[in-house]
């Protein structure tokens, strides 16, 4: 048997005696806000790392050149 859906104005199913919208519904909303904030934070951090990696490499004045004799890259001005 499927559980009945709790309405916003129904008593909360956790037993607090408060309405659902004033009890567990708020907790569910806050978790989604925290998740959204975490996703935005991670995205901003990734963009910052990408921007830093592209701008710092150009400003250093060196470039990487493959050396077939040694089999790896060398930094050259």
C-alpha positions in Angstrom: 0.0 0.0 0.0 1.4 3.4 -1.0 1.8 6.1 1.7 -0.5 9.0 1.5 1.0 12.3 0.4 1.4 14.9 3.2 -0.1 18.3 2.4 1.5 21.5 3.5 -1.2 22.2 6.1 -1.4 18.6 7.5 0.2 17.7 10.8 3.9 16.8 10.3 4.5 13.1 10.1 7.5 13.3 12.5 5.2 13.8 15.5 6.2 17.3 16.4 2.6 18.5 16.4 3.5 21.3 14.0 2.2 21.8 10.5 4.3 20.1 7.8 5.1 23.4 6.1 6.5 24.7 9.4 8.5 21.6 10.3 10.0 19.1 7.9 9.2 21.0 4.7 11.5 23.7 5.7 14.3 21.2 6.4 13.9 19.8 2.9 14.0 23.3 1.3 17.2 24.1 3.2 18.9 21.0 2.0 18.2 21.9 -1.6 19.5 25.4 -1.0 22.7 24.0 0.6 23.1 21.6 -2.4 22.7 24.5 -4.8 25.2 26.6 -3.0 27.7 23.7 -3.0 27.3 23.2 -6.7 27.8 26.9 -7.4 30.8 27.0 -5.2 32.5 24.1 -6.9 31.7 25.6 -10.3 33.2 28.9 -9.4 36.3 27.2 -8.0 36.8 25.2 -11.2 36.4 28.3 -13.4 38.9 30.2 -11.2 41.5 27.3 -11.5 41.0 27.3 -15.3 41.4 31.1 -15.6 44.5 31.0 -13.4 46.1 28.2 -15.3 45.7 29.9 -18.6 46.8 33.4 -17.5 49.8 32.2 -15.4 51.3 30.1 -18.2 51.3 33.0 -20.7 52.8 35.4 -18.3 55.8 33.2 -17.4 57.6 33.7 -20.7 58.5 30.0 -21.1 57.0 27.4 -23.3 57.2 23.6 -23.3 59.0 21.9 -26.2 59.1 18.2 -26.8 62.7 16.8 -26.9 62.7 13.5 -28.9 66.2 12.6 -27.6 65.2 12.7 -24.0 61.6 11.7 -24.5 60.0 14.5 -22.5 59.2 18.2 -22.5 61.7 21.0 -21.7 60.9 24.5 -20.7 62.5 27.1 -23.0 62.2 30.9 -23.1 
